[in-house]
């Protein structure tokens, strides 16, 4: 007969009616509790989840609604929607004078032709309203909450009745906080900052912008064929999209089915040619 090993004796103990798999294979937790990252389910007041234990990126996502001032909420909204800056600024600029909902939806729908997103036009308006950048008003810019509607007096078969007045037409107006944010959007300065930040790529930025300023714009491949082999882009390796991305965020180019220069991009080229 073969000799029994220590492992055999241990297994014998497991193969009994009292075998508890959870207990039998439990591991001792030698981790010091003080070294553990706090759990989002850590007990807080009334045994509720502890919000301070939420991962940082989750806390950032809710910062938009948690801002104490409209300025903070607007900045948080823009920080969370970096690819929507042009649309948000355009909506705010369009609302500089009270604009009916239908007209504003048309403006946003036109922008969305080349900017595919899951957001409906009014969703973007509601986000800006929650942030405090725009507000629902009447045609005179008075907030709807302050608009008083007199009930209607109607007569039916010789009997007079009071009827609730119809809701006023909704207009969208820029708020003071929204106007301050809109005033901070200065594409000409942002474009100039690209050249100041990376002067070694100055000629590349100009070339990309000039290609985008052509009638009909330019495709990324066309731009890449011109600039990708430039010696200055070889170490570190840079491609055309690197510069188009920066120009887009600066307000110099936009996607219209091709990459096209904006009015600010064209103005910058004109000013540069004059200098």
Backbone as CSV, one residue per row, in Angstrom:
resi,resn,N_x,N_y,N_z,CA_x,CA_y,CA_z,C_x,C_y,C_z
1,UNK,0.853,-1.192,0.000,0.000,0.000,0.000,0.882,1.234,0.000
2,UNK,0.474,2.175,-0.777,1.245,3.419,-0.829,1.076,4.213,0.451
3,UNK,2.142,4.966,0.777,2.092,5.806,1.981,1.152,6.986,1.732
4,UNK,0.400,7.289,2.760,-0.492,8.452,2.659,0.309,9.729,2.875
5,UNK,-0.076,10.713,2.147,0.618,11.999,2.272,-0.230,12.947,3.120
6,UNK,0.390,14.053,3.470,-0.332,15.067,4.252,-1.513,15.617,3.452
7,UNK,-1.352,15.705,2.114,-2.433,16.194,1.261,-3.630,15.267,1.307
8,UNK,-3.369,13.952,1.326,-4.472,12.992,1.397,-5.288,13.178,2.663
9,UNK,-4.624,13.400,3.770,-5.326,13.578,5.034,-6.188,14.836,5.017
10,UNK,-5.691,15.876,4.383,-6.469,17.115,4.280,-7.714,16.887,3.434
11,UNK,-7.565,16.173,2.295,-8.696,15.925,1.415,-9.740,15.064,2.095
12,UNK,-9.300,14.131,2.929,-10.256,13.310,3.661,-11.176,14.176,4.506
13,UNK,-10.633,15.203,5.079,-11.439,16.095,5.906,-12.463,16.872,5.092
14,UNK,-12.135,17.133,3.815,-13.055,17.881,2.976,-14.188,16.999,2.456
15,UNK,-13.888,15.723,2.213,-14.875,14.828,1.607,-15.768,14.201,2.661
16,UNK,-16.387,15.002,3.471,-17.295,14.524,4.509,-18.602,15.278,4.376
17,UNK,-19.602,14.824,5.113,-20.914,15.454,5.053,-20.869,16.873,5.599
18,UNK,-19.851,17.141,6.438,-19.757,18.471,7.028,-18.929,19.436,6.182
19,UNK,-18.606,19.010,4.986,-17.740,19.820,4.135,-18.409,21.155,3.796
20,UNK,-17.727,22.241,4.083,-18.207,23.583,3.764,-17.237,24.198,2.764
21,UNK,-17.608,24.244,1.459,-16.649,24.721,0.449,-16.212,26.151,0.670
22,UNK,-17.107,26.975,1.183,-16.734,28.369,1.402,-15.727,28.493,2.523
23,UNK,-15.933,27.669,3.575,-15.011,27.720,4.699,-13.713,27.014,4.366
24,UNK,-13.827,25.887,3.649,-12.649,25.064,3.385,-11.631,25.795,2.527
25,UNK,-12.107,26.589,1.584,-11.193,27.254,0.665,-11.089,28.755,0.941
26,UNK,-11.501,29.157,2.130,-11.400,30.573,2.480,-9.940,30.970,2.607
27,UNK,-9.632,32.168,2.216,-8.272,32.682,2.314,-8.213,33.728,3.414
28,UNK,-7.131,33.687,4.142,-6.944,34.703,5.163,-6.629,36.027,4.491
29,UNK,-7.289,37.065,4.926,-7.050,38.405,4.370,-6.038,39.113,5.247
30,UNK,-4.798,39.145,4.763,-3.730,39.772,5.538,-3.613,41.257,5.237
31,UNK,-4.507,41.765,4.356,-4.400,43.173,3.977,-4.805,44.058,5.134
32,UNK,-3.996,45.029,5.392,-4.318,45.993,6.441,-5.480,46.850,5.977
33,UNK,-6.516,46.944,6.800,-7.707,47.703,6.428,-7.371,49.149,6.119
34,UNK,-6.337,49.656,6.773,-5.977,51.052,6.542,-5.401,51.285,5.163
35,UNK,-4.904,50.176,4.520,-4.283,50.307,3.206,-5.305,50.188,2.083
36,UNK,-6.549,49.808,2.388,-7.537,49.576,1.353,-8.135,50.894,0.881
37,UNK,-8.436,50.927,-0.428,-9.133,52.102,-0.962,-10.562,52.079,-0.450
38,UNK,-11.129,53.210,-0.103,-12.496,53.224,0.414,-13.471,52.720,-0.629
39,UNK,-14.456,51.981,-0.188,-15.469,51.461,-1.088,-16.615,52.445,-1.202
40,UNK,-17.203,52.499,-2.406,-18.347,53.376,-2.578,-19.513,52.907,-1.735
41,UNK,-19.469,51.620,-1.305,-20.519,51.082,-0.460,-20.155,51.153,1.016
42,UNK,-19.050,51.828,1.315,-18.682,51.984,2.712,-19.800,52.695,3.447
43,UNK,-19.986,52.316,4.703,-21.112,52.868,5.441,-20.944,54.365,5.673
44,UNK,-21.945,55.096,5.272,-22.017,56.505,5.572,-23.161,56.720,6.538
45,UNK,-23.678,57.920,6.636,-24.818,58.166,7.511,-25.996,57.278,7.146
46,UNK,-26.620,56.683,8.155,-27.779,55.818,7.981,-27.476,54.622,7.081
47,UNK,-26.220,54.172,7.107,-25.785,53.013,6.332,-25.961,53.210,4.826
48,UNK,-25.980,54.459,4.387,-26.087,54.746,2.959,-24.689,54.747,2.345
49,UNK,-24.587,54.531,0.995,-23.269,54.577,0.348,-22.567,55.896,0.624
50,UNK,-21.272,55.812,0.769,-20.466,56.980,1.082,-20.075,57.687,-0.214
51,UNK,-20.620,58.871,-0.525,-20.313,59.536,-1.800,-18.857,59.940,-1.927
52,UNK,-18.173,60.151,-0.787,-16.770,60.559,-0.851,-15.878,59.428,-1.336
53,UNK,-16.430,58.177,-1.280,-15.632,57.030,-1.715,-15.778,56.763,-3.208
54,UNK,-16.621,57.528,-3.890,-16.804,57.336,-5.326,-15.517,57.662,-6.067
55,UNK,-15.203,56.914,-7.150,-14.003,57.228,-7.938,-14.026,58.675,-8.395
56,UNK,-12.852,59.270,-8.550,-12.750,60.687,-8.884,-13.507,61.025,-10.156
57,UNK,-13.403,60.155,-11.191,-14.042,60.491,-12.450,-15.557,60.535,-12.299
58,UNK,-16.124,59.734,-11.374,-17.561,59.793,-11.152,-17.934,61.090,-10.451
59,UNK,-17.112,61.547,-9.528,-17.396,62.805,-8.850,-17.318,63.958,-9.853
60,UNK,-16.401,63.850,-10.819,-16.291,64.896,-11.828,-17.547,64.962,-12.695
61,UNK,-18.134,63.779,-12.978,-19.285,63.746,-13.846,-20.500,64.432,-13.242
62,UNK,-20.631,64.383,-11.929,-21.785,65.012,-11.308,-21.484,66.453,-10.893
63,UNK,-20.260,66.912,-11.114,-19.892,68.271,-10.711,-20.711,69.302,-11.468
64,UNK,-21.190,68.954,-12.649,-21.975,69.878,-13.461,-23.195,70.380,-12.684
65,UNK,-23.919,69.481,-12.048,-25.104,69.878,-11.296,-24.778,70.346,-9.884
66,UNK,-23.595,70.014,-9.403,-23.250,70.341,-8.017,-22.628,71.720,-7.867
67,UNK,-22.349,72.397,-8.971,-21.733,73.714,-8.876,-22.626,74.680,-8.115
68,UNK,-22.024,75.447,-7.232,-22.806,76.382,-6.416,-23.237,77.607,-7.213
69,UNK,-22.473,77.984,-8.221,-22.823,79.148,-9.026,-23.025,78.730,-10.476
70,UNK,-23.706,79.582,-11.222,-23.923,79.301,-12.637,-22.591,79.213,-13.379
71,UNK,-21.647,80.072,-13.000,-20.327,80.049,-13.655,-19.653,78.695,-13.475
72,UNK,-19.727,78.136,-12.264,-19.118,76.833,-12.000,-19.819,75.730,-12.789
73,UNK,-21.151,75.805,-12.848,-21.896,74.768,-13.573,-21.623,74.844,-15.072
74,UNK,-21.527,76.047,-15.600,-21.252,76.203,-17.032,-19.858,75.670,-17.359
75,UNK,-18.866,76.017,-16.551,-17.505,75.528,-16.777,-17.467,74.006,-16.702
76,UNK,-18.196,73.424,-15.736,-18.217,71.964,-15.593,-18.877,71.312,-16.803
77,UNK,-19.951,71.927,-17.304,-20.624,71.381,-18.484,-19.689,71.372,-19.686
78,UNK,-18.983,72.472,-19.904,-18.058,72.544,-21.035,-16.903,71.559,-20.855
79,UNK,-16.456,71.360,-19.615,-15.370,70.412,-19.363,-15.802,68.986,-19.682
80,UNK,-17.075,68.685,-19.476,-17.585,67.342,-19.714,-17.975,67.111,-21.169
81,UNK,-18.089,68.176,-21.952,-18.502,68.037,-23.345,-17.506,68.751,-24.267
82,UNK,-16.244,68.308,-24.268,-15.212,69.018,-25.039,-15.455,69.041,-26.541
83,UNK,-16.153,68.036,-27.075,-16.385,68.009,-28.525,-17.624,68.793,-28.934
84,UNK,-18.321,69.381,-27.967,-19.550,70.121,-28.260,-19.387,71.630,-28.059
85,UNK,-18.157,72.079,-27.846,-17.963,73.488,-27.534,-18.544,74.411,-28.603
86,UNK,-18.286,74.117,-29.856,-18.781,74.992,-30.925,-20.304,75.045,-30.898
87,UNK,-20.952,73.889,-30.730,-22.412,73.854,-30.706,-22.955,74.632,-29.512
88,UNK,-22.353,74.433,-28.353,-22.828,75.121,-27.153,-22.657,76.625,-27.280
89,UNK,-21.495,77.039,-27.770,-21.269,78.478,-27.944,-22.219,79.063,-28.993
90,UNK,-22.484,78.306,-30.051,-23.393,78.795,-31.087,-24.805,78.947,-30.540
91,UNK,-25.246,77.975,-29.755,-26.575,78.068,-29.140,-26.653,79.297,-28.255
92,UNK,-25.622,79.500,-27.444,-25.618,80.651,-26.542,-25.626,81.959,-27.336
93,UNK,-24.808,82.034,-28.385,-24.770,83.247,-29.194,-26.093,83.509,-29.894
94,UNK,-26.759,82.438,-30.341,-28.049,82.579,-31.013,-29.113,83.107,-30.059
95,UNK,-28.938,82.808,-28.767,-29.917,83.239,-27.758,-29.601,84.610,-27.176
96,UNK,-28.683,85.344,-27.793,-28.352,86.680,-27.291,-29.600,87.560,-27.275
97,UNK,-30.504,87.324,-28.228,-31.830,87.946,-28.224,-32.844,86.818,-28.099
98,UNK,-33.954,87.027,-27.386,-34.944,85.954,-27.192,-35.319,85.288,-28.515
99,UNK,-35.237,83.970,-28.542,-35.487,83.222,-29.773,-36.523,82.131,-29.496
100,UNK,-37.546,82.013,-30.353,-38.560,80.966,-30.155,-37.939,79.575,-30.238
101,UNK,-38.547,78.636,-29.552,-38.029,77.268,-29.515,-37.873,76.682,-30.908
102,UNK,-38.869,76.860,-31.758,-38.823,76.272,-33.105,-37.633,76.810,-33.893
103,UNK,-37.380,78.113,-33.785,-36.246,78.702,-34.519,-34.916,78.182,-33.987
104,UNK,-34.820,78.038,-32.667,-33.584,77.541,-32.079,-33.349,76.093,-32.476
105,UNK,-34.411,75.298,-32.525,-34.272,73.898,-32.947,-33.762,73.813,-34.382
106,UNK,-34.192,74.721,-35.233,-33.712,74.732,-36.621,-32.218,75.016,-36.675
107,UNK,-31.772,75.968,-35.866,-30.346,76.310,-35.832,-29.519,75.101,-35.403
108,UNK,-29.983,74.414,-34.355,-29.238,73.256,-33.837,-29.284,72.100,-34.829
109,UNK,-30.437,71.886,-35.448,-30.566,70.806,-36.425,-29.604,71.010,-37.592
110,UNK,-29.416,72.254,-38.003,-28.475,72.548,-39.086,-27.050,72.211,-38.666
111,UNK,-26.696,72.540,-37.430,-25.346,72.206,-36.949,-25.163,70.696,-36.860
112,UNK,-26.227,69.980,-36.501,-26.124,68.531,-36.320,-25.986,67.769,-37.638
113,UNK,-26.187,68.443,-38.758,-26.024,67.756,-40.038,-24.619,67.198,-40.181
114,UNK,-23.642,67.893,-39.612,-22.253,67.446,-39.705,-21.663,67.113,-38.341
115,UNK,-22.521,67.055,-37.330,-22.048,66.745,-35.983,-23.014,65.726,-35.388
116,UNK,-22.774,64.459,-35.727,-23.690,63.405,-35.300,-23.574,63.196,-33.793
117,UNK,-24.721,63.170,-33.133,-24.733,62.949,-31.685,-26.079,62.384,-31.275
118,UNK,-26.127,61.857,-30.061,-27.368,61.291,-29.542,-28.235,62.375,-28.915
119,UNK,-27.716,63.580,-28.803,-28.462,64.648,-28.147,-29.462,65.293,-29.101
120,UNK,-30.719,65.354,-28.664,-31.726,66.096,-29.408,-31.491,67.598,-29.176
121,UNK,-31.960,68.434,-30.097,-31.740,69.882,-29.927,-32.173,70.404,-28.568
122,UNK,-33.364,70.024,-28.115,-33.834,70.546,-26.839,-33.050,69.978,-25.654
123,UNK,-32.434,68.813,-25.830,-31.599,68.266,-24.758,-30.403,69.170,-24.512
124,UNK,-29.790,69.652,-25.590,-28.668,70.571,-25.450,-29.121,71.880,-24.803
125,UNK,-30.312,72.345,-25.176,-30.848,73.571,-24.560,-31.092,73.358,-23.071
126,UNK,-31.642,72.189,-22.733,-31.929,71.909,-21.325,-30.649,71.807,-20.495
127,UNK,-29.587,71.256,-21.079,-28.316,71.181,-20.372,-27.782,72.577,-20.080
128,UNK,-27.854,73.442,-21.078,-27.390,74.816,-20.884,-28.287,75.562,-19.894
129,UNK,-29.570,75.244,-19.909,-30.473,75.887,-18.957,-30.171,75.428,-17.538
130,UNK,-29.953,74.135,-17.343,-29.616,73.622,-16.013,-28.319,74.233,-15.500
131,UNK,-27.399,74.494,-16.426,-26.125,75.094,-16.020,-26.285,76.573,-15.697
132,UNK,-27.327,77.189,-16.248,-27.532,78.615,-15.993,-27.029,79.506,-17.105
133,UNK,-26.771,78.927,-18.294,-26.247,79.719,-19.405,-27.353,80.370,-20.223
134,UNK,-28.478,79.681,-20.360,-29.632,80.240,-21.054,-30.862,79.970,-20.199
135,UNK,-31.958,80.658,-20.514,-33.173,80.501,-19.711,-34.393,80.590,-20.610
136,UNK,-35.477,79.952,-20.180,-36.749,80.058,-20.884,-37.427,81.361,-20.470
137,UNK,-37.798,82.142,-21.452,-38.396,83.450,-21.189,-39.572,83.672,-22.134
138,UNK,-40.181,84.866,-22.003,-41.146,85.270,-23.013,-40.409,86.068,-24.084
139,UNK,-41.138,86.634,-25.010,-40.486,87.336,-26.121,-39.738,88.588,-25.686
140,UNK,-40.016,89.060,-24.487,-39.328,90.249,-23.981,-38.132,89.907,-23.104
141,UNK,-37.861,88.607,-22.919,-36.735,88.205,-22.090,-37.082,88.053,-20.624
142,UNK,-38.365,88.129,-20.276,-38.781,87.944,-18.880,-38.869,86.460,-18.576
143,UNK,-38.202,85.984,-17.514,-38.274,84.553,-17.176,-39.715,84.081,-17.073
144,UNK,-39.974,82.881,-17.581,-41.343,82.374,-17.607,-41.957,82.321,-16.216
145,UNK,-41.142,82.036,-15.202,-41.672,81.946,-13.844,-42.239,83.276,-13.369
146,UNK,-41.811,84.358,-14.004,-42.271,85.689,-13.589,-43.369,86.236,-14.491
147,UNK,-43.712,85.479,-15.511,-44.746,85.931,-16.442,-46.121,85.610,-15.859
148,UNK,-46.952,86.628,-15.730,-48.298,86.437,-15.196,-49.296,86.434,-16.347
149,UNK,-50.056,85.363,-16.407,-51.060,85.216,-17.451,-52.445,85.413,-16.840
150,UNK,-53.161,86.402,-17.339,-54.513,86.635,-16.863,-55.450,85.559,-17.411
151,UNK,-56.335,85.024,-16.556,-57.277,84.012,-17.059,-58.220,84.635,-18.086
152,UNK,-58.726,83.817,-18.984,-59.617,84.293,-20.038,-61.069,84.219,-19.561
153,UNK,-61.835,85.205,-19.934,-63.253,85.214,-19.598,-64.041,84.892,-20.869
154,UNK,-64.750,83.799,-20.856,-65.478,83.355,-22.049,-66.957,83.224,-21.710
155,UNK,-67.759,83.303,-22.747,-69.208,83.189,-22.575,-69.718,82.016,-23.399
156,UNK,-70.428,81.122,-22.734,-70.990,79.957,-23.397,-72.492,79.940,-23.119
157,UNK,-73.298,80.089,-24.206,-74.764,80.099,-24.089,-75.232,81.100,-23.044
158,UNK,-74.654,82.270,-23.086,-75.071,83.341,-22.204,-74.500,83.297,-20.806
159,UNK,-73.693,82.254,-20.522,-73.092,82.121,-19.188,-71.596,82.400,-19.300
160,UNK,-71.104,83.244,-18.419,-69.679,83.590,-18.446,-68.881,82.618,-17.581
161,UNK,-67.693,82.234,-18.126,-66.789,81.331,-17.415,-65.375,81.910,-17.445
162,UNK,-64.598,81.484,-16.451,-63.163,81.797,-16.469,-62.430,80.579,-17.052
163,UNK,-61.570,80.827,-17.965,-60.788,79.742,-18.574,-59.314,80.037,-18.362
164,UNK,-58.566,78.980,-18.064,-57.129,79.136,-17.857,-56.471,79.647,-19.137
165,UNK,-55.655,80.657,-18.983,-54.990,81.229,-20.156,-53.983,80.241,-20.726
166,UNK,-53.826,80.225,-22.038,-52.820,79.326,-22.632,-51.417,79.701,-22.179
167,UNK,-50.564,78.708,-22.118,-49.184,78.956,-21.709,-48.507,79.882,-22.712
168,UNK,-47.679,80.781,-22.237,-46.992,81.698,-23.167,-46.009,80.931,-24.050
169,UNK,-45.752,81.477,-25.222,-44.768,80.856,-26.111,-43.401,80.918,-25.455
170,UNK,-42.663,79.812,-25.579,-41.348,79.730,-24.938,-40.278,80.318,-25.855
171,UNK,-39.529,81.242,-25.310,-38.350,81.794,-25.980,-37.134,81.408,-25.140
172,UNK,-35.958,81.431,-25.768,-34.714,81.118,-25.057,-33.824,82.348,-25.079
173,UNK,-33.332,82.725,-23.891,-32.524,83.939,-23.781,-31.224,83.658,-23.040
174,UNK,-30.186,84.360,-23.433,-28.881,84.238,-22.789,-28.912,84.902,-21.420
175,UNK,-28.357,84.242,-20.431,-28.277,84.823,-19.092,-26.984,85.624,-18.947
176,UNK,-26.846,86.311,-17.826,-25.615,87.071,-17.573,-24.411,86.135,-17.485
177,UNK,-24.593,84.999,-16.793,-23.488,84.033,-16.677,-23.148,83.452,-18.043
178,UNK,-24.192,83.212,-18.858,-23.948,82.704,-20.206,-23.227,83.716,-21.067
179,UNK,-23.593,84.992,-20.917,-22.933,86.044,-21.694,-21.465,86.157,-21.322
180,UNK,-21.166,85.987,-20.028,-19.772,86.050,-19.584,-18.962,84.907,-20.177
181,UNK,-19.568,83.710,-20.226,-18.877,82.555,-20.814,-18.688,82.767,-22.310
182,UNK,-19.714,83.269,-22.964,-19.626,83.503,-24.401,-18.543,84.526,-24.722
183,UNK,-18.408,85.530,-23.866,-17.398,86.566,-24.078,-15.985,86.003,-23.944
184,UNK,-15.848,84.913,-23.194,-14.525,84.308,-23.006,-14.088,83.491,-24.221
185,UNK,-15.025,83.233,-25.121,-14.720,82.446,-26.324,-14.141,83.382,-27.373
186,UNK,-12.821,83.360,-27.508,-12.126,84.262,-28.418,-11.219,83.452,-29.356
187,UNK,-11.823,82.921,-30.422,-11.080,82.039,-31.327,-9.799,82.641,-31.887
188,UNK,-9.799,83.946,-32.214,-8.587,84.543,-32.784,-7.415,84.424,-31.813
189,UNK,-7.688,84.647,-30.539,-6.634,84.501,-29.529,-6.248,83.036,-29.343
190,UNK,-7.249,82.155,-29.419,-6.981,80.723,-29.245,-6.146,80.184,-30.401
191,UNK,-6.427,80.664,-31.599,-5.632,80.232,-32.761,-4.199,80.733,-32.632
192,UNK,-4.052,81.994,-32.256,-2.715,82.561,-32.088,-1.931,81.800,-31.031
193,UNK,-2.638,81.320,-29.986,-1.968,80.596,-28.905,-1.358,79.283,-29.395
194,UNK,-1.940,78.692,-30.455,-1.376,77.452,-30.999,0.046,77.684,-31.498
195,UNK,0.249,78.794,-32.167,1.560,79.109,-32.727,2.546,79.485,-31.623
196,UNK,2.036,80.104,-30.575,2.914,80.490,-29.462,3.319,79.267,-28.636
197,UNK,2.388,78.312,-28.504,2.662,77.117,-27.699,3.602,76.169,-28.415
198,UNK,3.430,76.005,-29.719,4.265,75.081,-30.488,4.807,75.801,-31.726
199,UNK,5.702,76.750,-31.530,6.201,77.545,-32.665,6.897,76.712,-33.728
200,UNK,7.437,75.543,-33.331,8.123,74.703,-34.315,7.173,74.172,-35.384
201,UNK,5.860,74.185,-35.063,4.874,73.688,-36.017,4.104,74.826,-36.681
202,UNK,4.583,76.053,-36.558,3.862,77.195,-37.104,3.530,77.043,-38.573
203,UNK,4.507,76.629,-39.373,4.286,76.481,-40.813,3.280,75.373,-41.100
204,UNK,3.287,74.331,-40.276,2.348,73.220,-40.474,0.918,73.676,-40.194
205,UNK,0.735,74.423,-39.108,-0.602,74.942,-38.798,-1.127,75.804,-39.941
206,UNK,-0.252,76.676,-40.461,-0.658,77.558,-41.555,-1.026,76.741,-42.787
207,UNK,-0.225,75.737,-43.113,-0.508,74.913,-44.295,-1.841,74.197,-44.152
208,UNK,-2.077,73.606,-42.990,-3.345,72.892,-42.755,-4.521,73.859,-42.877
209,UNK,-4.372,75.044,-42.302,-5.455,76.018,-42.332,-5.705,76.511,-43.750
210,UNK,-4.649,76.706,-44.519,-4.807,77.153,-45.907,-5.515,76.098,-46.747
211,UNK,-5.185,74.828,-46.519,-5.857,73.756,-47.255,-7.344,73.711,-46.917
212,UNK,-7.658,73.934,-45.640,-9.057,73.911,-45.213,-9.829,75.129,-45.717
213,UNK,-9.102,76.197,-46.039,-9.742,77.427,-46.508,-10.067,77.389,-48.000
214,UNK,-9.636,76.334,-48.691,-9.979,76.221,-50.103,-11.477,76.020,-50.264
215,UNK,-12.001,76.349,-51.430,-13.413,76.106,-51.706,-13.708,74.614,-51.569
216,UNK,-14.672,74.290,-50.735,-15.009,72.885,-50.533,-14.206,72.225,-49.449
217,UNK,-13.207,72.930,-48.892,-12.413,72.352,-47.814,-11.444,71.294,-48.313
218,UNK,-11.004,70.438,-47.411,-10.029,69.399,-47.755,-10.267,68.182,-46.878
219,UNK,-9.968,67.016,-47.425,-10.096,65.781,-46.646,-8.844,65.589,-45.805
220,UNK,-8.943,64.740,-44.798,-7.785,64.473,-43.955,-6.663,63.840,-44.764
221,UNK,-7.024,63.003,-45.725,-5.999,62.374,-46.563,-5.256,63.422,-47.386
222,UNK,-5.999,64.371,-47.948,-5.357,65.426,-48.743,-4.404,66.253,-47.886
223,UNK,-4.826,66.551,-46.676,-3.967,67.335,-45.792,-2.741,66.512,-45.399
224,UNK,-2.973,65.230,-45.089,-1.859,64.357,-44.707,-0.842,64.184,-45.820
225,UNK,-1.314,64.109,-47.073,-0.391,63.953,-48.208,0.561,65.140,-48.315
226,UNK,0.119,66.295,-47.832,0.943,67.500,-47.935,1.902,67.633,-46.759
227,UNK,1.447,67.305,-45.536,2.259,67.632,-44.359,2.912,66.437,-43.652
228,UNK,2.389,65.236,-43.826,2.859,64.114,-42.999,4.337,63.798,-43.169
229,UNK,4.908,64.092,-44.320,6.318,63.764,-44.555,7.272,64.905,-44.230
230,UNK,6.765,65.993,-43.702,7.627,67.114,-43.348,8.639,66.673,-42.279
231,UNK,9.911,67.058,-42.407,10.951,66.626,-41.457,10.618,66.948,-40.010
232,UNK,9.966,68.080,-39.758,9.693,68.489,-38.378,8.673,67.561,-37.700
233,UNK,7.959,66.763,-38.499,6.933,65.874,-37.936,7.412,64.440,-37.730
234,UNK,8.700,64.215,-37.931,9.180,62.841,-37.853,9.621,62.426,-36.456
235,UNK,10.039,63.365,-35.638,10.506,63.011,-34.289,10.220,64.157,-33.314
236,UNK,9.165,64.029,-32.507,8.231,62.892,-32.461,7.316,62.884,-33.680
237,UNK,6.821,61.692,-34.005,5.996,61.547,-35.189,4.645,62.203,-34.975
238,UNK,4.292,63.079,-35.889,2.993,63.734,-35.851,2.304,63.519,-37.202
239,UNK,0.978,63.460,-37.136,0.193,63.314,-38.353,-0.770,64.500,-38.488
240,UNK,-1.388,64.593,-39.644,-2.255,65.736,-39.934,-3.364,65.894,-38.896
241,UNK,-3.909,64.778,-38.397,-5.031,64.869,-37.470,-4.642,65.580,-36.186
242,UNK,-3.389,65.507,-35.803,-2.919,66.194,-34.599,-3.170,67.695,-34.721
243,UNK,-2.908,68.238,-35.890,-3.037,69.680,-36.101,-4.482,70.075,-36.376
244,UNK,-5.210,69.222,-37.089,-6.626,69.504,-37.343,-7.401,69.511,-36.031
245,UNK,-7.076,68.592,-35.147,-7.760,68.526,-33.857,-7.547,69.813,-33.064
246,UNK,-6.312,70.285,-33.042,-6.012,71.518,-32.312,-6.669,72.731,-32.972
247,UNK,-6.662,72.771,-34.285,-7.300,73.880,-34.988,-8.813,73.873,-34.771
248,UNK,-9.393,72.674,-34.714,-10.844,72.584,-34.480,-11.210,73.109,-33.097
249,UNK,-10.447,72.676,-32.075,-10.740,73.121,-30.720,-10.490,74.623,-30.537
250,UNK,-9.636,75.177,-31.372,-9.385,76.618,-31.306,-10.416,77.413,-32.088
251,UNK,-11.297,76.713,-32.815,-12.326,77.412,-33.583,-11.882,77.839,-34.961
252,UNK,-10.779,77.265,-35.473,-10.261,77.673,-36.774,-10.817,76.833,-37.917
253,UNK,-11.139,75.564,-37.647,-11.697,74.695,-38.686,-12.896,73.953,-38.115
254,UNK,-13.706,73.420,-39.014,-14.873,72.642,-38.609,-15.148,71.582,-39.663
255,UNK,-15.881,70.547,-39.248,-16.223,69.466,-40.166,-17.529,69.793,-40.869
256,UNK,-17.514,69.848,-42.183,-18.719,70.117,-42.968,-18.876,69.062,-44.062
257,UNK,-18.401,67.865,-43.789,-18.295,66.837,-44.822,-16.872,66.769,-45.333
258,UNK,-16.163,67.856,-45.204,-14.731,68.010,-45.393,-14.260,68.929,-44.265
259,UNK,-12.949,69.039,-44.093,-12.447,69.983,-43.103,-12.382,71.359,-43.744
260,UNK,-13.136,72.291,-43.158,-13.254,73.622,-43.736,-12.862,74.682,-42.717
261,UNK,-12.261,75.752,-43.187,-11.893,76.858,-42.305,-13.151,77.616,-41.888
262,UNK,-13.210,78.003,-40.635,-14.321,78.816,-40.140,-14.056,80.280,-40.490
263,UNK,-15.024,81.132,-40.178,-14.808,82.556,-40.412,-13.629,83.064,-39.595
264,UNK,-13.436,82.487,-38.401,-12.305,82.906,-37.567,-10.990,82.413,-38.175
265,UNK,-11.005,81.192,-38.709,-9.798,80.671,-39.341,-9.402,81.484,-40.556
266,UNK,-10.399,81.872,-41.355,-10.116,82.683,-42.544,-9.624,84.079,-42.149
267,UNK,-10.226,84.611,-41.086,-9.798,85.936,-40.612,-8.356,85.897,-40.126
268,UNK,-7.986,84.780,-39.481,-6.616,84.666,-38.992,-5.637,84.585,-40.158
269,UNK,-6.004,83.822,-41.182,-5.142,83.724,-42.365,-4.999,85.096,-43.028
270,UNK,-6.103,85.819,-43.117,-6.062,87.154,-43.738,-5.139,88.081,-42.944
271,UNK,-5.270,88.036,-41.606,-4.430,88.893,-40.767,-2.969,88.466,-40.884
272,UNK,-2.726,87.166,-40.981,-1.350,86.679,-41.077,-0.723,87.097,-42.399
273,UNK,-1.493,87.069,-43.482,-0.979,87.466,-44.780,-0.641,88.965,-44.805
274,UNK,-1.438,89.756,-44.063,-1.171,91.175,-44.024,0.111,91.498,-43.263
275,UNK,0.416,90.622,-42.287,1.652,90.826,-41.509,2.854,90.256,-42.243
